[in-house]
Amino acid sequence: MVEALREQIATERGSSAVSDSKRLTQVEARLRAAVAPRLRRVINASGVILHTNLGRAPLSRAAVEAVAAVAGSYSNLELDVDSGRRGERAALLSGLLTSLFECSAALVVNNNAAAILLALTALCKGREVIVSRGQLVEIGGSFRMPDVMRLSGARMVEVGTTNRTRADDFEQAVTTRTGALLRVHTSNFRVSGFTESATLAEMARVARAHELMLLDDLGSGATEPIADEPTVADSLRHSDVVTFSGDKLVGGPQAGIVLGATELGAAAVRKMSRHPLARALRIDKLTLAALEATLKQRLTGRLEDIPVERMLRVPVEEVRRRAALWSVKLEERGVRTRLVSGESAVGGGSVPGHGLPTTLVAIEGPASRLAAAMRRGDPPVIARIEAGACCLDPRTVLKGEDETLIDAVEVAARSLEG
Ligand SMILES: *Cc1c(COP(=O)(O)O)cnc(C)c1O
């Protein structure tokens, strides 16, 4: 309150006098801005299903309810209610994960970046880790594989070239100092043309022959094949330890899921969970609740209840019907539209270059001004500009958001009139 008045006085000092009513309005606006939520819901009409800037996966209803149920009360987070002794929070989900993914050990940490850092630190510190030059990726923000490697204390040994790496390159690089072979899924780009990369199976053969560990940073954690995205099951068949995100294709909250296959992998996961860094990278109870609910939906085959799965699977005819309905409603309110064919994107660094056919509602008018007006609306609507038009993709708009979206688009379009 005092701050708002001070700011007002400062503004008035620097300009000509204002009327009392104008002053009141301005102070009110300042107060409103001060208490407005910083993190708020937006409607994602961009057509990018896993949009990192928009919080990646929206949670299922069951996950939201699970969060609400533990958020405002005490929970058995680290209590074994049967024995009354101290329990392990990480142990709460490991059984679910090993059943769902049919593997021998599991651990959950804060996110996939944390999972990789923990794996490299706990398992490879002071040792060499062999990785293909074609996989030294930056995932966005500041997650660069060579930097994470340095931070962990493991020494990175690069093999192959940007476009070609063979199994033999790994073989040649093995020394007595080698701790592991690492495969990083090149999630956000594709190298095409004259390319070759060692398959995970080939890398596994080299690892086995030298009794080395094979780590796989899978990225998005696909449970079923989408285009050529490697699945968790593919990875578990060959690697010892696999890590991926909870909020990409799994469709749950931000989390880093670590799975161990083989005896070597299971021992590695146990070692990771006992490492002091695991405490710093642990997940909180709200995440745990949301992840448990999401994993149970997967385990019971209720994939349609997970928003990300629904968006991936919705047939193009259904998207088209929804787009046509929006178009009619917007036209009725004087907003000129047309339907155009386009593609939705999986996003989140999953399946680059693979679009899902969709129908877009293009709003007539100055595209970037329209998109900006929608973004500044309440709730903000995130559109996408394509072929010079401001477009809405129904695929990523959640059930029940249609009317709010139509209202917001109408308000934005009107704000540009006159
Ligand atoms: C997304 C991604 C990461 C980072 O995962 P976060 O859960 O965001 O920390 C790391 N590696 C790969 C290959 C990825 O696709």
Ligand as a Chemical Component Dictionary entry (heavy atoms), coordinates in Angstrom:
data_LIG
# 
_chem_comp.id                   LIG 
_chem_comp.type                 NON-POLYMER 
_chem_comp.pdbx_formal_charge   0 
_chem_comp.three_letter_code    LIG 
# 
loop_
_chem_comp_atom.comp_id 
_chem_comp_atom.atom_id 
_chem_comp_atom.alt_atom_id 
_chem_comp_atom.type_symbol 
_chem_comp_atom.charge 
_chem_comp_atom.model_Cartn_x 
_chem_comp_atom.model_Cartn_y 
_chem_comp_atom.model_Cartn_z 
_chem_comp_atom.pdbx_ordinal 
LIG C1 C1 C 0 14.299 -32.754 -21.588 1  
LIG C2 C2 C 0 15.588 -33.438 -21.556 2  
LIG C3 C3 C 0 16.453 -33.291 -20.467 3  
LIG C4 C4 C 0 16.130 -32.394 -19.304 4  
LIG O1 O1 O 0 15.052 -32.902 -18.571 5  
LIG P1 P1 P 0 14.387 -32.048 -17.390 6  
LIG O2 O2 O 0 13.354 -32.976 -16.805 7  
LIG O3 O3 O 0 13.813 -30.833 -18.004 8  
LIG O4 O4 O 0 15.464 -31.728 -16.414 9  
LIG C5 C5 C 0 17.645 -33.972 -20.479 10 
LIG N1 N1 N 0 17.984 -34.768 -21.503 11 
LIG C6 C6 C 0 17.177 -34.954 -22.570 12 
LIG C7 C7 C 0 17.625 -35.844 -23.678 13 
LIG C8 C8 C 0 15.950 -34.291 -22.639 14 
LIG O5 O5 O 0 15.150 -34.449 -23.687 15 
# 
loop_
_chem_comp_bond.comp_id 
_chem_comp_bond.atom_id_1 
_chem_comp_bond.atom_id_2 
_chem_comp_bond.value_order 
_chem_comp_bond.pdbx_ordinal 
LIG C1 C2 SING 1  
LIG C2 C3 SING 2  
LIG C2 C8 DOUB 3  
LIG C3 C4 SING 4  
LIG C3 C5 DOUB 5  
LIG C4 O1 SING 6  
LIG O1 P1 SING 7  
LIG P1 O2 DOUB 8  
LIG P1 O3 SING 9  
LIG P1 O4 SING 10 
LIG C5 N1 SING 11 
LIG N1 C6 DOUB 12 
LIG C6 C7 SING 13 
LIG C6 C8 SING 14 
LIG C8 O5 SING 15 
# 
